Amino acid sequence: MRKPVSLELRPDIYYWVRRREPSSDLEVARVSAVFGEDPDYWTVTRAGSDVHHMLDEFEFLAEVMPPTVAGQSGTIR
């Protein structure tokens, strides 16, 4: 059994996720607030798809960090 990970999710941030089903692979997904700013309305969009999924369909493992570039900082959008 996998150890649960506790993350403070935020909209418009990319995360490493895994679907909550046997033998699922790691994926990159974004938390979306398109349906409302309240966390009850947040959804998940997987990289390469515009289909929205419920948060509880995924296990959130870690935030995807932007690459480090000398002299620049920013977020992935």
Phi and psi in degrees as a GROMACS rama.xvg file:
@    title "Ramachandran Plot"
@    xaxis  label "Phi"
@    yaxis  label "Psi"
@TYPE xy
-76.9931  143.812  ARG-2
-75.7095  129.469  LYS-3
-65.5222  145.754  PRO-4
-110.137  136.069  VAL-5
-109.021  113.788  SER-6
-124.481  147.106  LEU-7
-89.2265  102.017  GLU-8
-72.8845  145.661  LEU-9
-136.61  144.002  ARG-10
-67.3379  152.945  PRO-11
66.0321  19.4672  ASP-12
-112.359  141.761  ILE-13
-91.6136  142.997  TYR-14
-134.941  151.88  TYR-15
-78.9846  127.293  TRP-16
-133.148  164.935  VAL-17
-140.31  131.748  ARG-18
-61.5385  146.921  ARG-19
-83.7639  64.3964  ARG-20
-147.472  153.699  GLU-21
-57.1801  143.467  PRO-22
60.1016  28.4792  SER-23
-82.2213  149.489  SER-24
-92.8511  162.292  ASP-25
-69.541  143.13  LEU-26
-140.605  164.149  GLU-27
-103.519  131.968  VAL-28
-142.238  159.045  ALA-29
-118.235  136.761  ARG-30
-80.093  128.262  VAL-31
-115.002  139.855  SER-32
-112.797  26.0003  ALA-33
-61.049  -27.843  VAL-34
-95.1818  -1.38085  PHE-35
152.449  150.54  GLY-36
-76.2539  -20.9249  GLU-37
-69.8192  133.222  ASP-38
-53.7244  -23.4359  PRO-39
-64.1055  -19.6558  ASP-40
-104.439  -0.928121  TYR-41
-68.649  148.504  TRP-42
-132.497  179.886  THR-43
-123.896  132.063  VAL-44
-116.153  130.122  THR-45
-83.3147  150.091  ARG-46
-55.511  130.452  ALA-47
85.9607  7.08383  GLY-48
-138.024  150.036  SER-49
-108.144  11.6682  ASP-50
-79.6431  133.489  VAL-51
-97.4036  135.724  HIS-52
-120.813  160.926  HIS-53
-76.5111  146.746  MET-54
-56.812  -39.1703  LEU-55
-72.8692  -1.62216  ASP-56
-80.5594  -7.91271  GLU-57
-129.13  152.769  PHE-58
-101.892  121.908  GLU-59
-91.8997  120.85  PHE-60
-100.311  -41.952  LEU-61
-167.636  153.108  ALA-62
-74.3612  140.201  GLU-63
-79.6827  119.811  VAL-64
-89.8423  139.704  MET-65
-67.489  152.796  PRO-66
-66.0077  150.189  PRO-67
-87.9756  123.952  THR-68
-123.085  130.54  VAL-69
-54.0103  125.546  ALA-70
82.3915  1.32542  GLY-71
-131.912  149.273  GLN-72
-143.283  155.973  SER-73
174.579  -175.015  GLY-74
-119.714  159.661  THR-75
-81.3073  128.881  ILE-76
